[in-house]
Amino acid sequence: MGMNSSISDSFVRLGNYVGDQRRTIRKCILTSLFATVLLYLIPYICGALLNDIVEDGDRTDNIHFIVDVCTIIILMVIIWYIATTESKRKMALISLEIGKRMRVDMNDKMLKAPITFIESIPSGDLSSRFTYDLKMVTKLISADYNGFVVHLTMIVAVIIMMFVTSPLLALVNMLLIPIVYLAVRRLTKQSEKDFAVQKEMVSSLNMQMAEIVATHRTIKAENLEKEVLENFESTNKEFSESFIKARSLSGIIGPIVGVTVNTGYLVTVVVGAIMMIYGMLDVGMFMTFMIYVRTLTTPINTAATVYNNIRDDIMSLDRVLEILEAPEEVHPGFRKFDVRGRLTMEDVCFSYPDGAEVLHSISLEVGPGEITAITGPTGSGKTTVANLIMGFYKPSSGMIRIDDVDMNEIDISVLSASLSAVLQDPWIFEGTIRENIVYNSNASEERMLEFSKAVGIDGFVSKLPNGYDTVIGEEMHRLPLSQKRRIALARAILRDPKILILDEAVAGIDPISGQTILDLLKDYSRKHAVVIITHNQALIDQMDRVIRFDDGKVVSA
């Protein structure tokens, strides 16, 4: 009951998303159903033809009748083929269109969803939803759902035709159906949990693979290959066990159905022979009934297999819908003004979802004309403050103001233009170095080169064959972290934000280049607020102000 309810709820949610295409899907399914019913009328027609031949001794009339009936049957087969092929083609196109729309909407949702929601899903699991799970959803729409409905219709159509052909023989066969139903229901319930575990293990394997790829240098440097391999093998073993257990239970369904149907076939032969002996059944209808009994095996087995596929598809659908139905971050701000760059935090507290409070009554103020350093032990809350300022998280209590205006009241376009940050692991997309530097700004070539030289990019770029047109990214020319930070810093300054946040942005950069960058920032801070989060004492000593954090509190400012 629970699983069926879950499947029903998931289909309702999918139906709400499909929208206007529901009508086309219904037409495709009805077309398939019509073709199925048409196909299963053929054995009955053949049985009637056989009876007519046996009873009528006129060979000339029989030949004409056979030709006419065969022509009708050929036309029925042609109609069945065209209807089935066209239905499958349309369903494939619809599934591709829905999959494409889902992929776009998922990407759009990822850009609009709160950071806390995105961070609640491991990156490996997230990529799995965009690839494997979305593929399973399109398969559900294009093949599995339509196939399940069609094969159920086949079963119903065959049973109806069995009753039309011989009600008594049909009743004898129907006595076996409750046995099949009870067996399938019990096995389905037992395998539900194993299918859920199997899906979780797939996500776990994807996450581990993503971590191995992302941290392969650290793994090699610290000689952790053995531990990583053992951990992966353990997860892989759990996945294999859950897969075997789930598939073993669900795989029993087909054989049980097959044995039951074949038993029915044997019973039909015995009872049918007795009925023919006593004149209760003619030869044509007996042969027709035997065809229906034998035909019943295929749709039942296929429906059972497709049902297992649908249960797998539904788990993927739920994971996709979790993203599509995620709440969107709403910024109610409407005020537009020229930002000067004074930032204040008043009694700001922050807690992660379902976690303890990590910031306690933070109050600070920074503004143009000075460079402010935020320092403190690892885990003291420095980066969390930067995330709050950038709007990645919302304070649990307290207020953040820019030029005495609550950030929540400021128009999002004003905030985006006024704030910029260089994070510890800066974002570099696949493109040229030039494109990465001028991204999201209208800077001229001269200005781009000026800041590139100031942050020390020009030196290593000049050694590259294609210079600033060198393509970089994860799959192309890979850069060390220090060079990524230089590019991110140049990009941030080119946007000319009134408030610039640097989270360990100069860490790993050589002292000479670091001093050059600091001189640039001092000049930049004359009309802008610059905040540097750092552990570097030499850098801290050159700051205009120093705010020290410890255990989520400001201990000195």
Summary of the structure (lengths in Angstrom):
residues: 557
radius of gyration: 34.7
end to end distance: 61.6
largest distance: 114.9
contacts: 1735
relative contact order: 0.09
helix: 67%
strand: 11%
